[in-house]
């Protein structure tokens, strides 16, 4: 049975209307506009690095050709342009390789559009960094510059929630859905990391 074509705007993923053209990628003009906005929102420092992958709905990293990818094998990564042009899987991912780009992952920190109190302090401290809504829809990723002592990732309790810190050896699912009008650039996160650790 042929796979039902789905809207490529990630928060939608609805079926395409049966009247859609064979090469249609979005279910509506609204979704096309939202997807374009998300693509433009990604900071240039990320878009310029050839460390992009695709990902499945179960967050398995994929190459632009739909093969399995690895966060430690650069041969399976691509340029941003090629990753956004690919329709493999359901969305994009960016590989952290220890070059000083870090992500703070605030899981389940949104209740609708309200930020949970435990997460608000981190967001305030990270002012000047790009923040995107996570693929699950109820979390946020803060993107910036810094180093994690010892490398790898860290998982910390913070009030009623959990914050995860990543700097290398893994990929981050990227939605490009900006949060709270944050600027599309990587600000300094080192002071935030230092205060958390
Ligand atoms: Zn749609």
Backbone and ligand atoms as CSV (ligand in chain L), in Angstrom:
chain,resi,resn,atom,element,x,y,z
A,1,UNK,N,N,0.851,-1.201,0.000
A,1,UNK,CA,C,0.000,0.000,0.000
A,1,UNK,C,C,0.879,1.239,0.000
A,2,UNK,N,N,0.637,2.201,-0.873
A,2,UNK,CA,C,1.495,3.392,-0.878
A,2,UNK,C,C,1.317,4.184,0.404
A,3,UNK,N,N,2.402,4.788,0.839
A,3,UNK,CA,C,2.373,5.578,2.062
A,3,UNK,C,C,1.569,6.848,1.809
A,4,UNK,N,N,0.692,7.204,2.743
A,4,UNK,CA,C,-0.059,8.446,2.596
A,4,UNK,C,C,0.906,9.625,2.689
A,5,UNK,N,N,0.900,10.518,1.690
A,5,UNK,CA,C,1.799,11.660,1.798
A,5,UNK,C,C,1.380,12.577,2.945
A,6,UNK,N,N,2.380,13.012,3.690
A,6,UNK,CA,C,2.121,13.844,4.870
A,6,UNK,C,C,2.701,15.228,4.678
A,7,UNK,N,N,2.065,16.182,5.317
A,7,UNK,CA,C,2.549,17.564,5.323
A,7,UNK,C,C,3.926,17.597,5.973
A,8,UNK,N,N,4.878,18.295,5.348
A,8,UNK,CA,C,6.240,18.321,5.886
A,8,UNK,C,C,6.451,19.374,6.968
A,9,UNK,N,N,5.432,20.171,7.263
A,9,UNK,CA,C,5.557,21.097,8.397
A,9,UNK,C,C,5.375,20.253,9.654
A,10,UNK,N,N,6.451,20.174,10.449
A,10,UNK,CA,C,6.492,19.145,11.481
A,10,UNK,C,C,5.355,19.177,12.506
A,11,UNK,N,N,4.987,20.345,13.023
A,11,UNK,CA,C,3.901,20.315,14.010
A,11,UNK,C,C,2.572,19.853,13.407
A,12,UNK,N,N,2.474,19.833,12.074
A,12,UNK,CA,C,1.217,19.434,11.424
A,12,UNK,C,C,1.248,17.943,11.083
A,13,UNK,N,N,2.109,17.579,10.133
A,13,UNK,CA,C,2.238,16.184,9.678
A,13,UNK,C,C,0.891,15.587,9.271
A,14,UNK,N,N,-0.052,16.461,8.914
A,14,UNK,CA,C,-1.361,15.963,8.495
A,14,UNK,C,C,-1.288,15.395,7.083
A,15,UNK,N,N,-2.292,14.597,6.711
A,15,UNK,CA,C,-2.298,14.060,5.345
A,15,UNK,C,C,-2.482,15.191,4.338
A,16,UNK,N,N,-1.873,15.044,3.172
A,16,UNK,CA,C,-2.071,16.055,2.131
A,16,UNK,C,C,-3.467,15.865,1.540
A,17,UNK,N,N,-4.111,16.955,1.144
A,17,UNK,CA,C,-5.436,16.807,0.527
A,17,UNK,C,C,-5.348,15.976,-0.742
A,18,UNK,N,N,-6.390,15.239,-1.033
A,18,UNK,CA,C,-6.321,14.351,-2.202
A,18,UNK,C,C,-6.191,15.141,-3.504
A,19,UNK,N,N,-6.501,16.442,-3.423
A,19,UNK,CA,C,-6.363,17.282,-4.614
A,19,UNK,C,C,-4.952,17.836,-4.767
A,20,UNK,N,N,-4.050,17.518,-3.813
A,20,UNK,CA,C,-2.703,18.084,-3.860
A,20,UNK,C,C,-1.951,17.590,-5.090
A,21,UNK,N,N,-1.066,18.447,-5.603
A,21,UNK,CA,C,-0.220,18.034,-6.714
A,21,UNK,C,C,0.722,16.932,-6.264
A,22,UNK,N,N,1.207,16.167,-7.223
A,22,UNK,CA,C,2.062,15.020,-6.902
A,22,UNK,C,C,3.326,15.444,-6.159
A,23,UNK,N,N,3.822,16.670,-6.432
A,23,UNK,CA,C,5.064,17.105,-5.799
A,23,UNK,C,C,4.814,18.007,-4.589
A,24,UNK,N,N,3.562,18.075,-4.126
A,24,UNK,CA,C,3.247,18.953,-2.990
A,24,UNK,C,C,3.944,18.462,-1.726
A,25,UNK,N,N,4.392,19.408,-0.882
A,25,UNK,CA,C,5.083,19.029,0.351
A,25,UNK,C,C,4.305,19.480,1.585
A,26,UNK,N,N,3.376,20.397,1.408
A,26,UNK,CA,C,2.649,20.935,2.561
A,26,UNK,C,C,1.154,20.831,2.305
A,27,UNK,N,N,0.391,20.713,3.400
A,27,UNK,CA,C,-1.049,20.512,3.244
A,27,UNK,C,C,-1.753,21.815,2.904
A,28,UNK,N,N,-1.089,22.951,3.182
A,28,UNK,CA,C,-1.753,24.234,2.986
A,28,UNK,C,C,-0.708,25.329,2.839
A,29,UNK,N,N,-1.153,26.478,2.372
A,29,UNK,CA,C,-0.246,27.626,2.274
A,29,UNK,C,C,0.243,28.036,3.647
A,30,UNK,N,N,-0.607,27.874,4.632
A,30,UNK,CA,C,-0.244,28.228,5.999
A,30,UNK,C,C,0.937,27.390,6.488
A,31,UNK,N,N,0.879,26.092,6.221
A,31,UNK,CA,C,1.977,25.219,6.641
A,31,UNK,C,C,3.240,25.527,5.849
A,32,UNK,N,N,3.101,25.856,4.554
A,32,UNK,CA,C,4.283,26.178,3.757
A,32,UNK,C,C,4.966,27.416,4.342
A,33,UNK,N,N,4.159,28.434,4.687
A,33,UNK,CA,C,4.704,29.672,5.262
A,33,UNK,C,C,5.393,29.400,6.598
A,34,UNK,N,N,4.743,28.599,7.444
A,34,UNK,CA,C,5.319,28.297,8.766
A,34,UNK,C,C,6.632,27.539,8.613
A,35,UNK,N,N,6.695,26.609,7.667
A,35,UNK,CA,C,7.915,25.826,7.458
A,35,UNK,C,C,9.039,26.720,6.942
A,36,UNK,N,N,8.704,27.665,6.063
A,36,UNK,CA,C,9.717,28.587,5.531
A,36,UNK,C,C,10.239,29.470,6.650
A,37,UNK,N,N,9.351,29.917,7.512
A,37,UNK,CA,C,9.747,30.775,8.628
A,37,UNK,C,C,10.703,30.003,9.547
A,38,UNK,N,N,10.374,28.735,9.821
A,38,UNK,CA,C,11.229,27.911,10.680
A,38,UNK,C,C,12.608,27.761,10.053
A,39,UNK,N,N,12.665,27.566,8.730
A,39,UNK,CA,C,13.939,27.378,8.044
A,39,UNK,C,C,14.788,28.649,8.150
A,40,UNK,N,N,14.130,29.809,8.050
A,40,UNK,CA,C,14.872,31.078,8.123
A,40,UNK,C,C,15.334,31.370,9.537
A,41,UNK,N,N,14.665,30.757,10.525
A,41,UNK,CA,C,14.959,31.059,11.927
A,41,UNK,C,C,16.261,30.430,12.408
A,42,UNK,N,N,16.715,29.364,11.735
A,42,UNK,CA,C,17.911,28.646,12.195
A,42,UNK,C,C,19.139,29.561,12.117
A,43,UNK,N,N,19.887,29.705,13.222
A,43,UNK,CA,C,21.062,30.589,13.217
A,43,UNK,C,C,22.050,30.223,12.107
A,44,UNK,N,N,22.657,31.254,11.532
A,44,UNK,CA,C,23.611,31.043,10.437
A,44,UNK,C,C,24.783,30.175,10.874
A,45,UNK,N,N,25.186,30.300,12.162
A,45,UNK,CA,C,26.318,29.493,12.633
A,45,UNK,C,C,26.007,28.000,12.525
A,46,UNK,N,N,24.748,27.635,12.645
A,46,UNK,CA,C,24.373,26.223,12.498
A,46,UNK,C,C,24.223,25.863,11.024
A,47,UNK,N,N,23.517,26.727,10.291
A,47,UNK,CA,C,23.270,26.442,8.879
A,47,UNK,C,C,24.582,26.334,8.103
A,48,UNK,N,N,25.625,27.050,8.564
A,48,UNK,CA,C,26.893,27.064,7.831
A,48,UNK,C,C,27.708,25.795,8.049
A,49,UNK,N,N,27.367,25.001,9.058
A,49,UNK,CA,C,28.170,23.812,9.358
A,49,UNK,C,C,27.554,22.564,8.710
A,50,UNK,N,N,28.403,21.746,8.061
A,50,UNK,CA,C,27.885,20.558,7.347
A,50,UNK,C,C,27.666,19.383,8.292
A,51,UNK,N,N,26.845,19.606,9.303
A,51,UNK,CA,C,26.653,18.566,10.328
A,51,UNK,C,C,25.164,18.250,10.500
A,52,UNK,N,N,24.451,18.263,9.365
A,52,UNK,CA,C,23.010,18.056,9.422
A,52,UNK,C,C,22.631,16.633,9.055
A,53,UNK,N,N,21.615,16.144,9.746
A,53,UNK,CA,C,21.060,14.829,9.432
A,53,UNK,C,C,19.539,14.977,9.337
A,54,UNK,N,N,18.888,13.906,8.940
A,54,UNK,CA,C,17.437,13.811,9.030
A,54,UNK,C,C,17.146,12.911,10.232
A,55,UNK,N,N,15.896,12.820,10.613
A,55,UNK,CA,C,15.577,11.916,11.723
A,55,UNK,C,C,14.202,11.305,11.510
A,56,UNK,N,N,14.053,10.094,12.042
A,56,UNK,CA,C,12.770,9.397,11.926
A,56,UNK,C,C,11.834,9.889,13.030
A,57,UNK,N,N,10.590,9.456,12.985
A,57,UNK,CA,C,9.624,9.851,14.008
A,57,UNK,C,C,10.021,9.296,15.371
A,58,UNK,N,N,10.888,8.268,15.380
A,58,UNK,CA,C,11.375,7.729,16.656
A,58,UNK,C,C,12.753,8.266,17.003
A,59,UNK,N,N,13.103,9.379,16.359
A,59,UNK,CA,C,14.359,10.089,16.640
A,59,UNK,C,C,15.605,9.308,16.278
A,60,UNK,N,N,15.487,8.408,15.324
A,60,UNK,CA,C,16.681,7.733,14.811
A,60,UNK,C,C,17.299,8.643,13.752
A,61,UNK,N,N,18.625,8.940,13.864
A,61,UNK,CA,C,19.236,9.815,12.853
A,61,UNK,C,C,19.361,9.120,11.501
A,62,UNK,N,N,19.082,9.866,10.447
A,62,UNK,CA,C,19.117,9.330,9.080
A,62,UNK,C,C,19.961,10.243,8.194
A,63,UNK,N,N,20.539,9.653,7.155
A,63,UNK,CA,C,21.208,10.474,6.145
A,63,UNK,C,C,20.136,11.116,5.268
A,64,UNK,N,N,20.563,12.029,4.392
A,64,UNK,CA,C,19.597,12.671,3.501
A,64,UNK,C,C,18.991,11.658,2.534
A,65,UNK,N,N,19.651,10.497,2.381
A,65,UNK,CA,C,19.113,9.446,1.513
A,65,UNK,C,C,18.255,8.446,2.277
A,66,UNK,N,N,18.085,8.677,3.576
A,66,UNK,CA,C,17.215,7.803,4.354
A,66,UNK,C,C,17.917,6.591,4.942
A,67,UNK,N,N,19.258,6.539,4.806
A,67,UNK,CA,C,20.016,5.443,5.445
A,67,UNK,C,C,20.264,5.813,6.907
A,68,UNK,N,N,20.731,4.863,7.705
A,68,UNK,CA,C,20.966,5.237,9.090
A,68,UNK,C,C,22.230,6.096,9.181
A,69,UNK,N,N,22.167,7.109,10.044
A,69,UNK,CA,C,23.281,8.026,10.228
A,69,UNK,C,C,23.814,7.864,11.638
A,70,UNK,N,N,25.006,8.404,11.868
A,70,UNK,CA,C,25.620,8.303,13.180
A,70,UNK,C,C,26.167,9.654,13.609
A,71,UNK,N,N,25.972,9.976,14.886
A,71,UNK,CA,C,26.456,11.258,15.396
A,71,UNK,C,C,27.975,11.271,15.524
A,72,UNK,N,N,28.621,10.129,15.247
A,72,UNK,CA,C,30.087,10.109,15.297
A,72,UNK,C,C,30.713,9.827,13.929
A,73,UNK,N,N,29.903,9.760,12.872
A,73,UNK,CA,C,30.444,9.495,11.536
A,73,UNK,C,C,30.116,10.635,10.582
A,74,UNK,N,N,31.089,11.551,10.391
A,74,UNK,CA,C,30.836,12.720,9.538
A,74,UNK,C,C,30.411,12.361,8.117
A,75,UNK,N,N,30.757,11.153,7.656
A,75,UNK,CA,C,30.388,10.759,6.300
A,75,UNK,C,C,28.873,10.648,6.144
A,76,UNK,N,N,28.153,10.588,7.282
A,76,UNK,CA,C,26.695,10.440,7.205
A,76,UNK,C,C,25.976,11.782,7.425
A,77,UNK,N,N,26.752,12.860,7.542
A,77,UNK,CA,C,26.169,14.183,7.745
A,77,UNK,C,C,26.109,14.940,6.422
A,78,UNK,N,N,25.345,16.023,6.412
A,78,UNK,CA,C,25.162,16.774,5.169
A,78,UNK,C,C,25.164,18.270,5.421
A,79,UNK,N,N,25.176,18.987,4.315
A,79,UNK,CA,C,25.008,20.433,4.406
A,79,UNK,C,C,23.538,20.738,4.719
A,80,UNK,N,N,23.331,21.888,5.327
A,80,UNK,CA,C,21.981,22.301,5.704
A,80,UNK,C,C,21.046,22.317,4.493
A,81,UNK,N,N,21.572,22.888,3.395
A,81,UNK,CA,C,20.766,22.995,2.182
A,81,UNK,C,C,20.264,21.622,1.740
A,82,UNK,N,N,21.141,20.627,1.778
A,82,UNK,CA,C,20.757,19.291,1.324
A,82,UNK,C,C,19.816,18.613,2.322
A,83,UNK,N,N,20.041,18.892,3.614
A,83,UNK,CA,C,19.176,18.275,4.628
A,83,UNK,C,C,17.761,18.843,4.560
A,84,UNK,N,N,17.644,20.155,4.304
A,84,UNK,CA,C,16.296,20.730,4.227
A,84,UNK,C,C,15.591,20.305,2.943
A,85,UNK,N,N,16.372,20.002,1.904
A,85,UNK,CA,C,15.763,19.575,0.636
A,85,UNK,C,C,15.330,18.119,0.678
A,86,UNK,N,N,15.862,17.363,1.635
A,86,UNK,CA,C,15.539,15.933,1.736
A,86,UNK,C,C,14.178,15.735,2.399
A,87,UNK,N,N,13.482,14.696,1.985
A,87,UNK,CA,C,12.212,14.385,2.655
A,87,UNK,C,C,12.331,13.076,3.433
A,88,UNK,N,N,13.558,12.616,3.679
A,88,UNK,CA,C,13.756,11.401,4.486
A,88,UNK,C,C,13.294,11.662,5.920
A,89,UNK,N,N,12.606,10.691,6.499
A,89,UNK,CA,C,12.168,10.833,7.883
A,89,UNK,C,C,11.164,11.957,8.051
A,90,UNK,N,N,11.170,12.557,9.243
A,90,UNK,CA,C,10.163,13.579,9.547
A,90,UNK,C,C,10.740,14.962,9.813
A,91,UNK,N,N,12.061,15.070,9.895
A,91,UNK,CA,C,12.603,16.391,10.206
A,91,UNK,C,C,14.117,16.388,10.248
A,92,UNK,N,N,14.660,17.478,10.795
A,92,UNK,CA,C,16.095,17.728,10.781
A,92,UNK,C,C,16.761,17.403,12.113
A,93,UNK,N,N,18.058,17.208,12.052
A,93,UNK,CA,C,18.854,17.113,13.261
A,93,UNK,C,C,20.212,17.732,13.008
A,94,UNK,N,N,20.858,18.211,14.087
A,94,UNK,CA,C,22.185,18.811,13.987
A,94,UNK,C,C,23.108,18.082,14.948
A,95,UNK,N,N,24.305,17.722,14.459
A,95,UNK,CA,C,25.246,16.955,15.274
A,95,UNK,C,C,26.162,17.888,16.060
A,96,UNK,N,N,26.254,17.663,17.347
A,96,UNK,CA,C,27.204,18.379,18.205
A,96,UNK,C,C,28.501,17.589,18.227
A,97,UNK,N,N,29.613,18.252,17.905
A,97,UNK,CA,C,30.885,17.527,17.820
A,97,UNK,C,C,31.968,18.094,18.728
A,98,UNK,N,N,31.564,18.904,19.702
A,98,UNK,CA,C,32.548,19.405,20.649
A,98,UNK,C,C,33.280,20.653,20.196
A,99,UNK,N,N,32.754,21.327,19.164
A,99,UNK,CA,C,33.445,22.524,18.665
A,99,UNK,C,C,33.059,23.787,19.432
A,100,UNK,N,N,32.286,23.625,20.509
A,100,UNK,CA,C,31.934,24.794,21.308
A,100,UNK,C,C,30.475,25.204,21.176
A,101,UNK,N,N,29.715,24.498,20.330
A,101,UNK,CA,C,28.276,24.727,20.270
A,101,UNK,C,C,27.619,23.770,21.261
A,102,UNK,N,N,26.823,24.326,22.144
A,102,UNK,CA,C,26.171,23.506,23.166
A,102,UNK,C,C,24.661,23.744,23.146
A,103,UNK,N,N,23.946,22.766,23.685
A,103,UNK,CA,C,22.490,22.845,23.775
A,103,UNK,C,C,22.059,22.527,25.196
A,104,UNK,N,N,21.198,23.363,25.732
A,104,UNK,CA,C,20.528,23.048,26.993
A,104,UNK,C,C,19.119,22.596,26.629
A,105,UNK,N,N,18.787,21.391,27.023
A,105,UNK,CA,C,17.508,20.791,26.684
A,105,UNK,C,C,16.597,20.845,27.912
A,106,UNK,N,N,15.556,21.642,27.815
A,106,UNK,CA,C,14.596,21.769,28.915
A,106,UNK,C,C,13.376,20.931,28.543
A,107,UNK,N,N,13.356,19.717,29.072
A,107,UNK,CA,C,12.302,18.765,28.732
A,107,UNK,C,C,11.005,19.100,29.467
A,108,UNK,N,N,9.890,18.966,28.788
A,108,UNK,CA,C,8.577,19.140,29.418
A,108,UNK,C,C,8.495,20.419,30.253
A,109,UNK,N,N,9.020,21.508,29.734
A,109,UNK,CA,C,9.024,22.756,30.509
A,109,UNK,C,C,7.885,23.682,30.106
A,110,UNK,N,N,7.086,23.248,29.118
A,110,UNK,CA,C,5.970,24.095,28.684
A,110,UNK,C,C,4.656,23.447,29.062
A,111,UNK,N,N,3.769,24.291,29.586
A,111,UNK,CA,C,2.397,23.864,29.828
A,111,UNK,C,C,1.564,24.731,28.900
A,112,UNK,N,N,1.220,24.179,27.724
A,112,UNK,CA,C,0.651,25.031,26.682
A,112,UNK,C,C,1.720,26.009,26.240
A,113,UNK,N,N,1.455,27.307,26.364
A,113,UNK,CA,C,2.468,28.304,26.025
A,113,UNK,C,C,3.109,28.908,27.269
A,114,UNK,N,N,2.818,28.333,28.424
A,114,UNK,CA,C,3.398,28.828,29.676
A,114,UNK,C,C,4.677,28.073,30.023
A,115,UNK,N,N,5.715,28.822,30.406
A,115,UNK,CA,C,6.967,28.194,30.814
A,115,UNK,C,C,6.880,27.847,32.297
A,116,UNK,N,N,7.267,26.629,32.639
A,116,UNK,CA,C,7.285,26.219,34.046
A,116,UNK,C,C,8.313,27.070,34.798
A,117,UNK,N,N,8.025,27.387,36.054
A,117,UNK,CA,C,8.922,28.273,36.815
A,117,UNK,C,C,10.374,27.788,36.862
A,118,UNK,N,N,10.595,26.478,36.984
A,118,UNK,CA,C,11.976,25.970,37.086
A,118,UNK,C,C,12.773,26.294,35.835
A,119,UNK,N,N,12.099,26.398,34.691
A,119,UNK,CA,C,12.809,26.629,33.429
A,119,UNK,C,C,12.994,28.117,33.140
A,120,UNK,N,N,12.142,28.941,33.702
A,120,UNK,CA,C,12.176,30.361,33.364
A,120,UNK,C,C,13.509,31.003,33.738
A,121,UNK,N,N,14.057,30.600,34.879
A,121,UNK,CA,C,15.331,31.168,35.312
A,121,UNK,C,C,16.455,30.874,34.327
A,122,UNK,N,N,16.439,29.661,33.765
A,122,UNK,CA,C,17.467,29.292,32.788
A,122,UNK,C,C,17.296,30.125,31.519
A,123,UNK,N,N,16.050,30.272,31.085
A,123,UNK,CA,C,15.789,31.077,29.886
A,123,UNK,C,C,16.226,32.527,30.095
A,124,UNK,N,N,15.942,33.060,31.268
A,124,UNK,CA,C,16.340,34.444,31.558
A,124,UNK,C,C,17.866,34.580,31.504
A,125,UNK,N,N,18.553,33.594,32.108
A,125,UNK,CA,C,20.020,33.655,32.134
A,125,UNK,C,C,20.615,33.505,30.739
A,126,UNK,N,N,19.883,32.824,29.854
A,126,UNK,CA,C,20.387,32.553,28.499
A,126,UNK,C,C,19.911,33.584,27.487
A,127,UNK,N,N,19.483,34.741,27.963
A,127,UNK,CA,C,19.024,35.793,27.043
A,127,UNK,C,C,20.106,36.055,26.006
A,128,UNK,N,N,19.699,36.213,24.755
A,128,UNK,CA,C,20.671,36.438,23.686
A,128,UNK,C,C,20.989,35.171,22.913
A,129,UNK,N,N,20.431,34.041,23.374
A,129,UNK,CA,C,20.607,32.772,22.659
A,129,UNK,C,C,19.329,32.397,21.929
A,130,UNK,N,N,19.520,31.664,20.870
A,130,UNK,CA,C,18.373,31.179,20.116
A,130,UNK,C,C,17.699,30.040,20.883
A,131,UNK,N,N,16.373,30.103,20.997
A,131,UNK,CA,C,15.607,29.061,21.665
A,131,UNK,C,C,14.562,28.537,20.688
A,132,UNK,N,N,14.499,27.237,20.567
A,132,UNK,CA,C,13.487,26.625,19.700
A,132,UNK,C,C,12.654,25.642,20.505
A,133,UNK,N,N,11.433,25.468,20.022
A,133,UNK,CA,C,10.547,24.479,20.625
A,133,UNK,C,C,11.014,23.097,20.201
A,134,UNK,N,N,10.998,22.149,21.109
A,134,UNK,CA,C,11.482,20.808,20.775
A,134,UNK,C,C,10.448,20.048,19.957
A,135,UNK,N,N,10.886,18.943,19.380
A,135,UNK,CA,C,10.015,18.168,18.491
A,135,UNK,C,C,8.777,17.651,19.224
A,136,UNK,N,N,8.912,17.375,20.507
A,136,UNK,CA,C,7.767,16.893,21.266
A,136,UNK,C,C,6.722,17.980,21.503
A,137,UNK,N,N,7.123,19.247,21.343
A,137,UNK,CA,C,6.192,20.358,21.451
A,137,UNK,C,C,6.111,20.964,22.835
A,138,UNK,N,N,6.533,20.224,23.884
A,138,UNK,CA,C,6.396,20.767,25.245
A,138,UNK,C,C,7.749,20.998,25.914
A,139,UNK,N,N,8.799,21.028,25.106
A,139,UNK,CA,C,10.127,21.314,25.635
A,139,UNK,C,C,10.800,22.395,24.823
A,140,UNK,N,N,11.947,22.897,25.321
A,140,UNK,CA,C,12.695,23.936,24.630
A,140,UNK,C,C,14.161,23.539,24.551
A,141,UNK,N,N,14.809,23.962,23.456
A,141,UNK,CA,C,16.262,23.823,23.321
A,141,UNK,C,C,16.865,25.213,23.297
A,142,UNK,N,N,17.862,25.430,24.142
A,142,UNK,CA,C,18.608,26.683,24.105
A,142,UNK,C,C,19.944,26.399,23.424
A,143,UNK,N,N,20.231,27.129,22.347
A,143,UNK,CA,C,21.461,26.922,21.571
A,143,UNK,C,C,22.440,28.052,21.852
A,144,UNK,N,N,23.686,27.707,22.140
A,144,UNK,CA,C,24.670,28.754,22.377
A,144,UNK,C,C,26.078,28.217,22.337
A,145,UNK,N,N,26.992,29.006,22.905
A,145,UNK,CA,C,28.403,28.636,22.918
A,145,UNK,C,C,28.878,28.374,24.332
A,146,UNK,N,N,29.691,27.353,24.468
A,146,UNK,CA,C,30.239,27.037,25.781
A,146,UNK,C,C,30.926,25.690,25.736
A,147,UNK,N,N,31.448,25.278,26.866
A,147,UNK,CA,C,32.119,23.977,26.967
A,147,UNK,C,C,31.594,23.262,28.199
A,148,UNK,N,N,31.395,21.970,28.056
A,148,UNK,CA,C,31.031,21.170,29.220
A,148,UNK,C,C,32.295,20.533,29.753
A,149,UNK,N,N,32.605,20.744,31.026
A,149,UNK,CA,C,33.803,20.114,31.565
A,149,UNK,C,C,33.703,18.597,31.402
A,150,UNK,N,N,34.731,18.001,30.815
A,150,UNK,CA,C,34.712,16.548,30.627
A,150,UNK,C,C,33.978,16.098,29.384
A,151,UNK,N,N,33.365,17.016,28.652
A,151,UNK,CA,C,32.659,16.664,27.422
A,151,UNK,C,C,31.413,15.841,27.697
A,152,UNK,N,N,30.905,15.195,26.637
A,152,UNK,CA,C,29.720,14.344,26.769
A,152,UNK,C,C,28.472,15.138,27.103
A,153,UNK,N,N,27.563,14.527,27.824
A,153,UNK,CA,C,26.321,15.184,28.200
A,153,UNK,C,C,26.108,15.103,29.703
A,154,UNK,N,N,25.272,15.960,30.211
A,154,UNK,CA,C,24.963,15.968,31.640
A,154,UNK,C,C,23.462,16.110,31.807
A,155,UNK,N,N,22.962,15.489,32.848
A,155,UNK,CA,C,21.533,15.557,33.143
A,155,UNK,C,C,21.393,15.997,34.590
A,156,UNK,N,N,20.685,17.102,34.811
A,156,UNK,CA,C,20.604,17.674,36.153
A,156,UNK,C,C,19.165,17.928,36.549
A,157,UNK,N,N,18.870,17.657,37.800
A,157,UNK,CA,C,17.568,18.053,38.346
A,157,UNK,C,C,17.605,19.552,38.583
A,158,UNK,N,N,16.498,20.205,38.290
A,158,UNK,CA,C,16.435,21.643,38.515
A,158,UNK,C,C,15.013,21.952,38.991
A,159,UNK,N,N,14.863,22.150,40.298
A,159,UNK,CA,C,13.526,22.344,40.829
A,159,UNK,C,C,12.669,21.143,40.484
A,160,UNK,N,N,11.514,21.377,39.876
A,160,UNK,CA,C,10.601,20.298,39.543
A,160,UNK,C,C,10.915,19.654,38.200
A,161,UNK,N,N,11.959,20.123,37.538
A,161,UNK,CA,C,12.242,19.629,36.191
A,161,UNK,C,C,13.642,19.080,36.029
A,162,UNK,N,N,13.990,18.847,34.772
A,162,UNK,CA,C,15.298,18.297,34.428
A,162,UNK,C,C,15.869,19.089,33.268
A,163,UNK,N,N,17.141,19.432,33.382
A,163,UNK,CA,C,17.815,20.072,32.257
A,163,UNK,C,C,18.950,19.165,31.820
A,164,UNK,N,N,19.074,19.001,30.492
A,164,UNK,CA,C,20.162,18.199,29.946
A,164,UNK,C,C,21.093,19.117,29.172
A,165,UNK,N,N,22.389,18.887,29.333
A,165,UNK,CA,C,23.401,19.701,28.677
A,165,UNK,C,C,24.156,18.812,27.693
A,166,UNK,N,N,24.279,19.281,26.444
A,166,UNK,CA,C,24.968,18.486,25.431
A,166,UNK,C,C,25.993,19.324,24.687
A,167,UNK,N,N,27.146,18.726,24.429
A,167,UNK,CA,C,28.182,19.439,23.688
A,167,UNK,C,C,28.843,18.631,22.589
A,168,UNK,N,N,28.790,17.307,22.688
A,168,UNK,CA,C,29.372,16.514,21.608
A,168,UNK,C,C,28.883,15.080,21.648
A,169,UNK,N,N,29.125,14.390,20.517
A,169,UNK,CA,C,28.823,12.964,20.438
A,169,UNK,C,C,27.354,12.638,20.331
A,170,UNK,N,N,26.548,13.635,19.996
A,170,UNK,CA,C,25.137,13.304,19.769
A,170,UNK,C,C,24.491,14.326,18.852
A,171,UNK,N,N,23.317,13.978,18.370
A,171,UNK,CA,C,22.623,14.925,17.513
A,171,UNK,C,C,21.389,15.440,18.239
A,172,UNK,N,N,20.981,16.627,17.882
A,172,UNK,CA,C,19.814,17.263,18.488
A,172,UNK,C,C,18.741,17.408,17.412
A,173,UNK,N,N,17.539,16.977,17.718
A,173,UNK,CA,C,16.425,17.168,16.789
A,173,UNK,C,C,16.133,18.665,16.691
A,174,UNK,N,N,16.147,19.181,15.482
A,174,UNK,CA,C,15.934,20.612,15.273
A,174,UNK,C,C,14.570,20.828,14.602
A,175,UNK,N,N,13.746,21.656,15.233
A,175,UNK,CA,C,12.467,21.992,14.611
A,175,UNK,C,C,12.527,23.346,13.913
A,176,UNK,N,N,13.399,24.244,14.398
A,176,UNK,CA,C,13.464,25.587,13.831
A,176,UNK,C,C,12.293,26.466,14.219
A,177,UNK,N,N,11.446,25.973,15.129
A,177,UNK,CA,C,10.302,26.774,15.590
A,177,UNK,C,C,10.790,27.681,16.707
A,178,UNK,N,N,11.009,28.972,16.408
A,178,UNK,CA,C,11.598,29.831,17.432
A,178,UNK,C,C,10.646,30.046,18.592
A,179,UNK,N,N,11.236,30.252,19.755
A,179,UNK,CA,C,10.440,30.475,20.951
A,179,UNK,C,C,10.672,31.892,21.449
A,180,UNK,N,N,9.577,32.586,21.736
A,180,UNK,CA,C,9.662,33.863,22.429
A,180,UNK,C,C,10.459,34.942,21.722
A,181,UNK,N,N,10.494,34.896,20.392
A,181,UNK,CA,C,11.176,35.955,19.662
A,181,UNK,C,C,12.663,36.036,19.936
A,182,UNK,N,N,13.297,34.896,20.281
A,182,UNK,CA,C,14.734,34.913,20.534
A,182,UNK,C,C,15.484,35.124,19.223
A,183,UNK,N,N,16.674,35.753,19.302
A,183,UNK,CA,C,17.415,36.064,18.081
A,183,UNK,C,C,18.010,34.816,17.454
A,184,UNK,N,N,18.124,34.759,16.126
A,184,UNK,CA,C,18.709,33.584,15.471
A,184,UNK,C,C,20.226,33.611,15.552
A,185,UNK,N,N,20.760,33.531,16.753
A,185,UNK,CA,C,22.219,33.480,16.900
A,185,UNK,C,C,22.588,32.737,18.181
A,186,UNK,N,N,23.840,32.332,18.230
A,186,UNK,CA,C,24.317,31.561,19.366
A,186,UNK,C,C,25.007,32.498,20.347
A,187,UNK,N,N,24.362,32.781,21.442
A,187,UNK,CA,C,24.969,33.628,22.463
A,187,UNK,C,C,25.836,32.809,23.412
A,188,UNK,N,N,26.379,33.467,24.395
A,188,UNK,CA,C,27.253,32.812,25.369
A,188,UNK,C,C,26.427,32.024,26.380
A,189,UNK,N,N,26.748,30.752,26.521
A,189,UNK,CA,C,26.057,29.911,27.505
A,189,UNK,C,C,26.982,29.455,28.625
A,190,UNK,N,N,28.253,29.841,28.537
A,190,UNK,CA,C,29.211,29.321,29.518
A,190,UNK,C,C,28.821,29.701,30.944
A,191,UNK,N,N,28.388,30.944,31.139
A,191,UNK,CA,C,28.039,31.354,32.501
A,191,UNK,C,C,26.818,30.590,33.007
A,192,UNK,N,N,25.921,30.221,32.084
A,192,UNK,CA,C,24.743,29.446,32.494
A,192,UNK,C,C,25.169,28.023,32.869
A,193,UNK,N,N,26.060,27.439,32.047
A,193,UNK,CA,C,26.579,26.090,32.330
A,193,UNK,C,C,27.275,26.084,33.693
A,194,UNK,N,N,28.126,27.089,33.897
A,194,UNK,CA,C,28.876,27.152,35.159
A,194,UNK,C,C,27.935,27.254,36.362
A,195,UNK,N,N,26.849,27.987,36.196
A,195,UNK,CA,C,25.948,28.158,37.330
A,195,UNK,C,C,25.110,26.900,37.578
A,196,UNK,N,N,24.940,26.072,36.533
A,196,UNK,CA,C,24.150,24.848,36.693
A,196,UNK,C,C,24.984,23.714,37.288
A,197,UNK,N,N,26.272,23.668,36.908
A,197,UNK,CA,C,27.118,22.533,37.329
A,197,UNK,C,C,27.662,22.717,38.742
L,1,ZN,ZN,ZN,0.205,20.972,7.269
